[in-house]
Amino acid sequence: MSGISKNKIKWIRSLQLKKNRETEGLFLVEGEKMVQEAMMYCKNQIQYIAYTDSFVSEHLADFEHQLVSEKELEMISSLKTPNKALAVVQIIKSRPSIDNQLVLALDDIQDPGNMGTILRIADWYGIQTIFCSKNTVDCYNPKVVQASMGAIFRIQLSYVDLTKWLKACKSTIYGALLEGENIYTKETLSNGVLLMGNEGKGISKENIEYINEAISIPRFGKAESLNVSVATGIIVSEFVRRQSTN
């Protein structure tokens, strides 16, 4: 093991910053399971893999790879407890479309954990497309990638001027609002766009006017509000349940 160079350490660590990810067109994937998923779902985009001797994969020969010590992995990792492997992966600009399916639109989601969880929820329920406002947290933020648990590899994401996009959208736009109609008693829920708002402010005023159907989750207890990722999961689940019973 020859050791990882100072330049490579600097290069990899630089990708923890959004501006460098955008300049390089690269992002980091960390952890044994996540790197293995990257090897499966975005084989052609992997630029480099650093791994310790405890990382086992019969496919390593297909990639540029380097055996590193645990200390060296700690030096390049964004995790408090690095886990066996790290990959540098190329960002592919996607061109998602609606195509008569349920898609998500995210209005300034800020928390990386929420974003990653929303990606996992979308992946679980088979949602393939998410449109994000330009102020939504970067989906390639290491914390988002980690929280997505591999969903980042399977979903088409696009950052757009969300107000303009909603204005031009021809599909039904459902908006999650406190004063919306009860999703459990609402007569119809069809494919379209589900718009979810910021953790603190909700859906922005300029985007509310483009909502065709305001929907809400009824409250049965005394909690003041729901986490946006939890709310997304509940609403998406009801959409999918309706479709599966029709």
C-alpha positions as CSV (number, residue, x, y, z in Angstrom):
1,M,0.0,0.0,0.0
2,S,1.7,3.1,-1.3
3,G,-0.5,5.6,0.6
4,I,-2.8,8.3,-0.7
5,S,-1.2,11.5,-1.9
6,K,-1.7,14.9,-0.3
7,N,-3.2,16.2,-3.6
8,K,-5.7,13.4,-3.7
9,I,-6.7,14.0,-0.1
10,K,-7.2,17.7,-0.8
11,W,-9.2,16.9,-4.0
12,I,-11.5,14.5,-2.2
13,R,-12.1,16.7,0.8
14,S,-12.8,19.7,-1.4
15,L,-15.9,17.8,-2.7
16,Q,-17.6,18.2,0.7
17,L,-18.3,21.8,-0.5
18,K,-21.1,22.5,-2.9
19,K,-19.2,25.0,-5.1
20,N,-16.5,22.4,-5.7
21,R,-19.0,19.7,-6.4
22,E,-20.6,21.9,-9.0
23,T,-17.2,22.9,-10.5
24,E,-15.9,19.3,-10.7
25,G,-19.3,17.7,-11.4
26,L,-18.5,15.1,-8.8
27,F,-19.8,14.0,-5.4
28,L,-18.9,11.7,-2.6
29,V,-20.4,8.4,-1.6
30,E,-19.4,6.9,1.7
31,G,-19.8,3.7,3.6
32,E,-19.6,0.0,2.6
33,K,-23.3,-0.4,1.6
34,M,-23.5,2.9,-0.2
35,V,-20.4,2.3,-2.2
36,Q,-21.6,-1.1,-3.2
37,E,-24.9,0.4,-4.3
38,A,-23.1,3.0,-6.3
39,M,-21.1,0.2,-8.0
40,M,-24.4,-1.5,-8.9
41,Y,-26.5,1.5,-10.0
42,C,-24.0,4.0,-11.4
43,K,-21.1,1.9,-12.5
44,N,-20.1,4.2,-15.4
45,Q,-20.0,7.3,-13.2
46,I,-17.6,6.1,-10.5
47,Q,-14.3,7.9,-10.9
48,Y,-12.4,6.5,-7.9
49,I,-12.8,4.2,-4.9
50,A,-10.7,4.4,-1.7
51,Y,-11.2,1.3,0.5
52,T,-9.7,-0.4,3.6
53,D,-8.7,-4.0,3.6
54,S,-12.0,-4.9,5.4
55,F,-14.0,-3.8,2.3
56,V,-14.8,-6.9,0.2
57,S,-16.1,-6.6,-3.4
58,E,-15.4,-8.8,-6.4
59,H,-16.1,-5.9,-8.7
60,L,-13.3,-3.5,-7.5
61,A,-11.2,-4.4,-10.6
62,D,-13.8,-2.6,-12.7
63,F,-12.9,0.8,-11.2
64,E,-9.9,2.9,-10.4
65,H,-9.4,1.9,-6.8
66,Q,-6.8,2.3,-4.0
67,L,-6.3,0.5,-0.8
68,V,-5.9,2.9,2.1
69,S,-5.4,2.7,5.8
70,E,-8.2,3.4,8.3
71,K,-6.4,6.6,9.3
72,E,-6.2,7.7,5.6
73,L,-9.9,7.0,5.2
74,E,-10.6,9.2,8.2
75,M,-8.6,12.0,6.6
76,I,-10.8,12.0,3.4
77,S,-14.2,11.2,5.0
78,S,-16.9,13.5,6.1
79,L,-18.3,11.0,8.5
80,K,-17.4,10.9,12.2
81,T,-17.0,7.1,11.9
82,P,-15.8,6.2,8.4
83,N,-17.0,2.8,7.2
84,K,-14.6,0.9,4.9
85,A,-15.0,2.7,1.6
86,L,-15.5,6.0,-0.2
87,A,-16.2,6.6,-3.8
88,V,-16.0,9.7,-6.0
89,V,-18.9,9.7,-8.4
90,Q,-19.8,11.8,-11.5
91,I,-22.9,13.9,-11.3
92,I,-25.2,13.2,-14.3
93,K,-27.5,16.0,-15.2
94,S,-31.0,14.5,-15.5
95,R,-33.9,15.6,-17.6
96,P,-36.9,14.4,-15.6
97,S,-40.4,14.5,-16.9
98,I,-43.9,14.0,-15.4
99,D,-45.3,11.5,-17.9
100,N,-48.6,10.9,-16.1
101,Q,-47.0,9.8,-12.8
102,L,-46.9,11.2,-9.3
103,V,-43.9,13.4,-8.9
104,L,-42.6,15.5,-6.0
105,A,-41.9,19.3,-6.0
106,L,-39.8,20.6,-3.0
107,D,-40.1,24.2,-2.1
108,D,-36.9,25.3,-0.2
109,I,-36.4,22.1,1.9
110,Q,-33.3,23.0,4.0
111,D,-32.4,20.1,6.3
112,P,-30.1,17.5,4.7
113,G,-31.7,14.7,6.8
114,N,-35.2,15.7,5.6
115,M,-34.0,15.7,2.0
116,G,-32.4,12.4,2.3
117,T,-35.4,10.9,4.0
118,I,-37.7,12.3,1.3
119,L,-35.5,10.6,-1.3
120,R,-35.8,7.3,0.5
121,I,-39.6,7.7,0.7
122,A,-39.8,8.4,-3.0
123,D,-37.7,5.4,-3.8
124,W,-39.8,3.2,-1.6
125,Y,-43.0,4.2,-3.2
126,G,-41.7,4.1,-6.8
127,I,-41.6,7.8,-7.4
128,Q,-38.9,8.4,-9.9
129,T,-38.9,12.2,-10.3
130,I,-38.4,15.2,-8.0
131,F,-38.3,18.8,-8.9
132,C,-36.5,21.1,-6.4
133,S,-36.5,24.9,-6.0
134,K,-33.0,26.3,-6.4
135,N,-32.9,27.1,-2.7
136,T,-33.5,23.5,-1.7
137,V,-30.5,21.8,0.0
138,D,-28.1,20.3,-2.5
139,C,-29.0,16.6,-3.1
140,Y,-25.3,15.8,-3.4
141,N,-24.5,17.2,0.1
142,P,-22.7,14.3,1.9
143,K,-25.4,14.3,4.6
144,V,-28.2,14.1,2.1
145,V,-26.4,11.3,0.2
146,Q,-25.9,9.4,3.4
147,A,-29.5,9.8,4.6
148,S,-30.8,8.7,1.2
149,M,-29.4,5.2,1.8
150,G,-28.9,4.7,-2.0
151,A,-32.1,6.3,-3.2
152,I,-30.0,9.2,-4.7
153,F,-28.8,6.7,-7.4
154,R,-32.3,5.8,-8.5
155,I,-34.2,9.1,-8.6
156,Q,-34.2,11.8,-11.3
157,L,-33.7,15.2,-9.6
158,S,-33.8,18.6,-11.2
159,Y,-33.3,22.1,-9.6
160,V,-35.5,24.6,-11.3
161,D,-37.0,28.1,-10.9
162,L,-39.9,26.4,-9.1
163,T,-42.4,29.2,-9.5
164,K,-41.9,29.3,-13.3
165,W,-42.0,25.6,-13.5
166,L,-45.3,25.4,-11.5
167,K,-46.8,28.1,-13.6
168,A,-46.1,26.2,-16.8
169,C,-47.1,22.8,-15.4
170,K,-50.1,21.2,-17.1
171,S,-50.6,18.5,-14.4
172,T,-52.7,18.8,-11.3
173,I,-50.7,20.4,-8.5
174,Y,-51.5,19.2,-5.0
175,G,-50.2,21.3,-2.2
176,A,-49.8,20.2,1.4
177,L,-51.4,23.0,3.4
178,L,-52.9,23.0,7.0
179,E,-56.2,24.3,5.6
180,G,-56.3,21.8,2.8
181,E,-58.8,19.0,2.3
182,N,-58.5,15.8,4.4
183,I,-56.5,13.4,2.3
184,Y,-58.4,10.4,3.8
185,T,-61.8,11.7,2.9
186,K,-60.9,13.5,-0.4
187,E,-62.9,11.9,-3.2
188,T,-60.1,11.7,-5.8
189,L,-56.3,11.6,-5.7
190,S,-54.8,11.2,-9.1
191,N,-51.3,11.4,-10.6
192,G,-49.8,14.8,-10.7
193,V,-47.4,17.0,-8.7
194,L,-47.2,16.9,-4.9
195,L,-45.8,20.2,-3.6
196,M,-44.2,20.1,-0.2
197,G,-43.0,23.3,1.6
198,N,-40.1,24.5,3.7
199,E,-39.7,23.1,7.3
200,G,-40.6,26.4,9.0
201,K,-42.4,28.5,6.4
202,G,-44.3,25.9,4.4
203,I,-45.1,26.5,0.8
204,S,-44.0,30.0,-0.3
205,K,-46.7,32.6,-1.1
206,E,-45.7,32.9,-4.8
207,N,-46.2,29.1,-5.2
208,I,-49.5,28.7,-3.3
209,E,-51.4,30.4,-6.1
210,Y,-50.5,27.6,-8.5
211,I,-52.0,24.8,-6.3
212,N,-55.0,23.2,-7.9
213,E,-55.9,21.0,-4.9
214,A,-54.9,21.9,-1.3
215,I,-54.6,18.8,0.8
216,S,-53.8,18.1,4.5
217,I,-53.2,15.3,7.0
218,P,-55.9,15.4,9.7
219,R,-54.7,15.8,13.3
220,F,-56.1,13.4,15.9
221,G,-53.8,14.3,18.8
222,K,-52.2,17.5,20.1
223,A,-48.9,17.7,18.1
224,E,-48.5,21.2,16.6
225,S,-47.0,20.0,13.3
226,L,-45.3,17.2,11.4
227,N,-41.8,17.0,10.1
228,V,-41.9,17.6,6.3
229,S,-40.3,14.2,5.5
230,V,-42.9,12.4,7.7
231,A,-45.7,14.4,6.1
232,T,-44.4,13.5,2.7
233,G,-44.4,9.8,3.6
234,I,-48.0,9.9,4.9
235,I,-49.3,11.8,1.8
236,V,-47.4,9.7,-0.7
237,S,-48.6,6.5,1.0
238,E,-52.2,7.6,0.6
239,F,-51.7,8.4,-3.1
240,V,-50.2,5.0,-3.7
241,R,-52.9,3.2,-1.7
242,R,-55.6,4.8,-3.7
243,Q,-53.9,3.8,-7.0
244,S,-53.4,0.2,-5.8
245,T,-57.1,-0.2,-4.9
246,N,-58.5,1.3,-8.1
